[in-house]
Amino acid sequence: MRSFTQPETIVAGILLALVLIGAAIAGCTGTKDTGVAPQATVMPSVSPAPVPADTACSPVTITQTNGKDATLPCMPRRIIVTNSDAAEMLIALGAADMIVGVTESTKNTSSIMEKIPQAESIGDWQTPNIEKMLSLKPDVVISYASSKPKNLDQITAANITILYLDCYRLPKLALDARAVGTLTGHEQAAERYALMVENTTTTVMRRVNTLQREELPSVYFEGYSDFTAAGPGSGSDELLIMAGGSNIAANLSGSSPKVSAEWVVAQKPAYVMKVISSKETRPFSGVARAMANRTGWNTIPAVADNRIHLFNSGIEYGPKSYIGLAYTAKILHPDLFADMDPKAMLDEYAAQYIAGSNMTAPVYP
């Protein structure tokens, strides 16, 4: 056997040491299964655990119908809607899955509820049930700006957040749509809809503004109840003026003044119009016939010339009211709006926003 000299012995010792060090390192870092669970090393926490993605959020600010801004800490996921027009707007813009609660009147509207079968009733829209609202764990409640709940103080005392969006009066319809779009994350759909409303309104008003005052036909516009006129500032009054009509009740007090048959006869309106509630069970033709048979009304020019027109409430108010404007303008000024097709507009709305919303007759005749 070969013997090592002193230098060789030193080198061999160094090499042996390196081998032993490498083996030790391999033993520490290798993946060999020894059958014994390794002892975990406890390290101090240096940063908080990451927040799950579904809890992260950013503040969202909208402008309400009353012009006041409101900011929520997060975009809501669970929404209670106390007015059917706002419910329709959310559905139209693609936020139907966010609606968890509606009022009883909305619950009875099949065309809306078939799109939101998951929504539960919170009772009457004027005095919604607080306990039921809390049970639905809403992030926000949408209410009328023009008619707030009678138990509002109880709702706010329960720490329920309320936003005020009408979604039914035509002059504010585009504003409300954009607010709903921002609130629910459907800004693009809201903008397309808002531009359609604004373009229709601008077109009608631009043409109407070319008319002289004497070219604006006089109109008696009646609300849901008999002899309740659409007074100044009402939704029907606003739409009528935009469509180029002269409201014979414009100088009366209040938005819903009561009038008499004799008063209407004395005004000699060229047109009689009425908005029909969804609760009306009579056919439109029967309502029109009953109005024509009122005492002395056969002498009114509108009745003598068969100019009694009835409007479904869904076309007069709410997200489809821009189409109601087109219908009204074409009735009052058929030559000026010969190229406008309200029926096609309603079909387009049904195709893009609320399927089946064109199945109910919007206007009579």
C-alpha positions as CSV (number, residue, x, y, z in Angstrom):
1,M,0.0,0.0,0.0
2,R,1.2,3.4,-0.9
3,S,2.3,5.6,2.0
4,F,1.6,9.4,2.0
5,T,4.1,12.1,2.4
6,Q,3.4,14.9,4.9
7,P,2.1,17.4,2.2
8,E,-0.1,14.7,0.8
9,T,-1.4,13.9,4.3
10,I,-2.4,17.5,4.8
11,V,-4.2,17.7,1.4
12,A,-6.0,14.4,2.2
13,G,-7.1,15.8,5.5
14,I,-8.5,18.9,3.8
15,L,-10.4,16.8,1.2
16,L,-11.8,14.6,3.9
17,A,-13.0,17.7,5.8
18,L,-14.7,19.0,2.7
19,V,-16.5,15.7,2.1
20,L,-17.8,15.6,5.7
21,I,-19.0,19.2,5.4
22,G,-20.8,18.4,2.1
23,A,-22.5,15.4,3.6
24,A,-23.7,17.5,6.5
25,I,-25.2,20.1,4.2
26,A,-26.8,17.4,2.1
27,G,-28.3,15.9,5.2
28,C,-29.9,19.2,6.1
29,T,-31.3,20.1,2.7
30,G,-32.0,16.8,1.1
31,T,-35.5,15.4,0.6
32,K,-34.9,11.9,1.8
33,D,-37.9,10.5,3.7
34,T,-36.7,9.4,7.2
35,G,-40.2,8.5,8.3
36,V,-40.0,11.2,11.0
37,A,-41.8,14.6,10.6
38,P,-39.2,17.4,10.6
39,Q,-39.4,19.8,13.5
40,A,-40.9,23.1,12.2
41,T,-39.0,26.3,13.0
42,V,-41.1,28.9,14.6
43,M,-40.5,32.4,13.1
44,P,-41.9,35.6,14.3
45,S,-44.7,37.2,12.2
46,V,-43.4,40.1,10.2
47,S,-46.5,41.1,8.2
48,P,-50.3,40.6,8.5
49,A,-52.0,37.8,6.7
50,P,-53.2,38.8,3.2
51,V,-56.8,39.9,2.9
52,P,-58.9,37.6,0.7
53,A,-59.6,39.1,-2.7
54,D,-63.4,39.0,-2.2
55,T,-63.2,41.4,0.9
56,A,-61.1,44.0,-0.8
57,C,-63.0,47.1,-1.9
58,S,-62.9,50.7,-2.8
59,P,-65.2,53.6,-1.9
60,V,-68.0,54.3,-4.5
61,T,-69.7,57.8,-4.8
62,I,-72.9,58.5,-6.6
63,T,-75.1,61.5,-7.1
64,Q,-78.7,60.9,-5.9
65,T,-81.8,62.1,-7.5
66,N,-82.0,65.0,-5.0
67,G,-78.6,66.2,-6.2
68,K,-76.7,65.2,-3.1
69,D,-73.6,63.0,-3.3
70,A,-73.4,59.8,-1.2
71,T,-70.3,57.6,-0.7
72,L,-70.3,54.0,0.4
73,P,-67.1,52.3,1.6
74,C,-67.6,49.4,-0.8
75,M,-69.6,48.6,-3.9
76,P,-72.8,46.9,-2.5
77,R,-73.5,43.3,-3.2
78,R,-76.9,42.9,-1.5
79,I,-79.5,45.6,-2.3
80,I,-83.0,46.1,-1.2
81,V,-85.2,48.2,-3.5
82,T,-88.3,49.9,-2.2
83,N,-89.5,51.2,-5.6
84,S,-90.3,49.1,-8.7
85,D,-88.8,51.7,-11.1
86,A,-85.4,51.4,-9.4
87,A,-85.8,47.6,-9.4
88,E,-86.4,47.7,-13.2
89,M,-83.4,50.0,-13.7
90,L,-81.1,47.6,-11.8
91,I,-82.4,44.7,-13.9
92,A,-82.1,46.6,-17.1
93,L,-78.4,47.5,-16.5
94,G,-77.5,43.9,-15.5
95,A,-77.5,44.0,-11.7
96,A,-80.6,41.7,-11.1
97,D,-78.5,39.3,-9.0
98,M,-77.8,42.0,-6.5
99,I,-81.4,42.5,-5.5
100,V,-82.3,40.6,-2.3
101,G,-85.5,42.4,-1.3
102,V,-88.4,44.3,-2.8
103,T,-91.7,45.8,-1.6
104,E,-95.0,44.0,-1.9
105,S,-96.1,46.1,-4.8
106,T,-93.0,45.0,-6.8
107,K,-93.6,41.4,-5.7
108,N,-96.9,41.6,-7.4
109,T,-95.4,42.8,-10.7
110,S,-94.7,39.6,-12.6
111,S,-92.7,41.2,-15.4
112,I,-90.2,42.3,-12.8
113,M,-90.2,39.3,-10.4
114,E,-89.6,36.8,-13.1
115,K,-86.2,38.4,-13.5
116,I,-85.4,38.4,-9.7
117,P,-87.1,35.3,-8.2
118,Q,-84.6,35.4,-5.4
119,A,-85.9,38.7,-4.0
120,E,-88.0,38.6,-0.9
121,S,-90.8,40.9,0.2
122,I,-90.1,43.6,2.9
123,G,-93.7,44.7,3.0
124,D,-95.3,48.0,2.1
125,W,-93.0,50.6,0.4
126,Q,-94.2,53.3,2.7
127,T,-93.5,51.4,5.9
128,P,-91.2,48.5,5.1
129,N,-90.6,45.9,7.8
130,I,-87.4,46.7,9.6
131,E,-86.8,43.2,11.0
132,K,-87.2,41.6,7.5
133,M,-84.8,44.2,6.1
134,L,-82.2,43.4,8.7
135,S,-82.6,39.6,8.1
136,L,-81.7,40.1,4.4
137,K,-78.4,41.8,5.5
138,P,-78.5,44.5,2.8
139,D,-75.4,46.6,2.1
140,V,-77.8,49.4,1.0
141,V,-81.5,50.2,0.5
142,I,-82.7,52.2,-2.5
143,S,-85.7,54.4,-1.9
144,Y,-87.7,57.1,-3.6
145,A,-86.1,60.5,-3.2
146,S,-89.5,62.2,-3.8
147,S,-91.4,60.0,-1.3
148,K,-89.3,58.7,1.6
149,P,-90.5,55.9,3.9
150,K,-92.7,57.0,6.7
151,N,-90.6,55.0,9.2
152,L,-87.3,56.4,7.9
153,D,-86.2,57.2,11.5
154,Q,-86.5,53.6,12.5
155,I,-84.6,52.5,9.4
156,T,-81.7,54.8,10.0
157,A,-81.7,53.9,13.8
158,A,-81.2,50.3,12.7
159,N,-78.0,51.4,10.9
160,I,-79.4,50.6,7.5
161,T,-77.9,52.7,4.7
162,I,-80.4,54.4,2.4
163,L,-79.8,55.9,-1.0
164,Y,-82.4,58.0,-2.8
165,L,-82.9,57.2,-6.5
166,D,-86.3,57.7,-8.1
167,C,-85.6,56.2,-11.6
168,Y,-89.0,57.3,-12.8
169,R,-89.1,61.0,-13.7
170,L,-87.9,61.6,-17.2
171,P,-85.8,64.8,-16.6
172,K,-83.6,62.9,-14.0
173,L,-83.7,59.5,-15.7
174,A,-80.2,59.6,-17.3
175,L,-78.7,60.9,-14.1
176,D,-80.3,58.1,-12.0
177,A,-79.2,55.5,-14.6
178,R,-75.6,56.6,-14.3
179,A,-75.8,56.5,-10.5
180,V,-77.1,52.9,-10.6
181,G,-74.4,52.0,-13.1
182,T,-71.6,53.4,-10.8
183,L,-73.2,51.8,-7.7
184,T,-73.4,48.3,-9.2
185,G,-70.3,48.4,-11.5
186,H,-72.3,48.5,-14.7
187,E,-71.1,51.9,-15.9
188,Q,-70.9,51.0,-19.6
189,A,-74.5,49.6,-19.8
190,A,-75.7,52.7,-17.9
191,E,-73.9,55.1,-20.2
192,R,-75.4,53.4,-23.3
193,Y,-78.9,53.6,-21.8
194,A,-78.4,57.2,-20.5
195,L,-77.3,58.4,-24.0
196,M,-80.3,56.8,-25.6
197,V,-82.6,58.6,-23.1
198,E,-80.8,61.9,-23.7
199,N,-80.8,61.6,-27.5
200,T,-84.5,60.8,-27.6
201,T,-85.3,63.7,-25.3
202,T,-83.1,66.2,-27.2
203,T,-84.6,65.2,-30.5
204,V,-88.2,65.7,-29.3
205,M,-87.5,68.9,-27.5
206,R,-85.5,70.4,-30.4
207,R,-88.5,69.8,-32.8
208,V,-91.1,71.0,-30.3
209,N,-89.1,74.2,-29.8
210,T,-89.8,75.2,-33.4
211,L,-93.5,75.4,-32.7
212,Q,-95.3,78.6,-31.8
213,R,-97.4,78.8,-28.6
214,E,-100.7,78.5,-30.4
215,E,-99.5,75.3,-32.1
216,L,-99.3,73.6,-28.7
217,P,-102.6,71.7,-28.3
218,S,-104.4,71.9,-24.9
219,V,-104.5,68.7,-22.9
220,Y,-106.3,67.5,-19.8
221,F,-104.1,64.9,-18.3
222,E,-105.6,62.7,-15.6
223,G,-103.8,60.6,-12.9
224,Y,-104.8,57.2,-11.6
225,S,-107.9,58.6,-9.8
226,D,-110.8,60.1,-11.6
227,F,-110.7,63.9,-11.8
228,T,-107.2,64.1,-10.3
229,A,-105.3,66.3,-12.8
230,A,-101.6,66.2,-13.5
231,G,-100.7,69.5,-11.9
232,P,-97.5,71.6,-12.2
233,G,-94.3,69.8,-11.3
234,S,-95.8,66.3,-11.6
235,G,-94.2,63.7,-13.7
236,S,-96.9,63.7,-16.3
237,D,-96.8,67.5,-16.5
238,E,-93.1,67.4,-17.2
239,L,-93.5,64.8,-19.9
240,L,-96.4,66.6,-21.5
241,I,-94.6,69.9,-21.7
242,M,-91.5,68.2,-23.2
243,A,-93.8,66.6,-25.8
244,G,-95.3,69.9,-27.0
245,G,-98.6,69.9,-25.1
246,S,-100.2,72.7,-23.1
247,N,-101.4,71.4,-19.7
248,I,-104.8,73.0,-18.8
249,A,-104.0,72.3,-15.1
250,A,-100.7,74.1,-15.2
251,N,-102.0,77.0,-13.1
252,L,-103.6,74.9,-10.4
253,S,-102.1,74.4,-7.0
254,G,-100.3,71.2,-6.2
255,S,-99.0,68.4,-8.3
256,S,-102.3,66.4,-8.1
257,P,-105.2,68.8,-7.8
258,K,-108.8,67.6,-7.8
259,V,-111.0,69.0,-10.5
260,S,-114.6,68.6,-11.6
261,A,-116.2,67.4,-14.8
262,E,-117.6,70.9,-15.3
263,W,-114.2,72.4,-15.0
264,V,-112.7,70.1,-17.7
265,V,-115.7,70.9,-20.0
266,A,-115.1,74.6,-19.5
267,Q,-111.5,74.3,-20.5
268,K,-112.4,72.6,-23.9
269,P,-109.1,70.6,-24.1
270,A,-108.1,69.3,-27.6
271,Y,-106.8,66.1,-26.1
272,V,-107.7,64.0,-23.0
273,M,-105.0,61.8,-21.6
274,K,-104.9,59.5,-18.6
275,V,-102.3,57.3,-17.0
276,I,-103.6,53.8,-16.0
277,S,-102.5,52.1,-12.8
278,S,-101.2,48.5,-13.0
279,K,-104.0,47.6,-10.6
280,E,-106.7,48.6,-13.1
281,T,-108.7,45.5,-14.1
282,R,-110.9,47.1,-16.9
283,P,-109.6,47.0,-20.5
284,F,-108.3,50.3,-21.8
285,S,-111.3,50.6,-24.2
286,G,-113.7,50.3,-21.2
287,V,-111.9,53.1,-19.3
288,A,-111.9,55.4,-22.4
289,R,-115.6,54.7,-22.9
290,A,-116.4,55.5,-19.3
291,M,-114.5,58.8,-19.6
292,A,-116.3,59.8,-22.8
293,N,-119.7,59.2,-21.0
294,R,-119.0,61.6,-18.2
295,T,-121.6,64.3,-17.8
296,G,-121.2,67.0,-20.4
297,W,-118.0,65.5,-21.9
298,N,-119.5,64.9,-25.3
299,T,-119.1,68.6,-25.9
300,I,-115.4,68.6,-25.3
301,P,-113.4,68.8,-28.5
302,A,-111.1,65.9,-27.4
303,V,-114.1,63.6,-26.9
304,A,-116.0,64.7,-30.0
305,D,-112.9,64.1,-32.1
306,N,-112.0,60.7,-30.4
307,R,-108.9,62.0,-28.9
308,I,-108.9,60.2,-25.6
309,H,-105.5,58.5,-25.1
310,L,-104.6,56.2,-22.2
311,F,-101.0,55.4,-21.1
312,N,-99.8,52.4,-19.2
313,S,-98.0,53.6,-16.1
314,G,-94.9,51.7,-17.1
315,I,-94.6,53.8,-20.2
316,E,-95.4,57.1,-18.6
317,Y,-93.1,56.7,-15.6
318,G,-89.9,54.8,-15.0
319,P,-87.0,53.5,-17.2
320,K,-89.3,53.4,-20.3
321,S,-90.7,57.0,-19.9
322,Y,-88.5,58.2,-22.7
323,I,-90.6,56.0,-25.0
324,G,-93.7,57.4,-23.4
325,L,-92.4,60.8,-24.4
326,A,-92.1,59.6,-28.0
327,Y,-95.6,58.2,-28.0
328,T,-97.0,61.5,-26.5
329,A,-95.1,63.7,-29.0
330,K,-96.3,61.6,-32.0
331,I,-100.0,61.8,-30.8
332,L,-99.9,65.6,-30.4
333,H,-97.8,66.3,-33.5
334,P,-98.1,63.4,-35.9
335,D,-96.5,65.3,-38.9
336,L,-93.6,66.6,-36.9
337,F,-92.8,63.1,-35.6
338,A,-93.8,61.0,-38.6
339,D,-90.3,59.4,-38.7
340,M,-90.3,58.4,-35.0
341,D,-91.5,54.8,-34.2
342,P,-92.2,54.4,-30.5
343,K,-93.2,50.8,-31.0
344,A,-89.8,49.9,-32.5
345,M,-88.2,51.8,-29.5
346,L,-90.2,49.6,-27.1
347,D,-89.2,46.4,-28.9
348,E,-85.5,47.5,-28.8
349,Y,-85.8,48.1,-25.0
350,A,-87.3,44.7,-24.6
351,A,-84.5,43.1,-26.6
352,Q,-81.7,44.9,-24.9
353,Y,-82.9,45.5,-21.3
354,I,-86.1,43.8,-20.0
355,A,-87.3,40.9,-22.0
356,G,-91.1,40.8,-22.4
357,S,-91.6,44.5,-21.5
358,N,-93.2,45.0,-24.9
359,M,-96.0,42.5,-24.3
360,T,-98.4,44.9,-22.6
361,A,-100.2,47.5,-24.6
362,P,-98.4,50.8,-23.7
363,V,-100.9,53.2,-25.2
364,Y,-104.6,53.2,-26.2
365,P,-105.7,53.5,-28.9
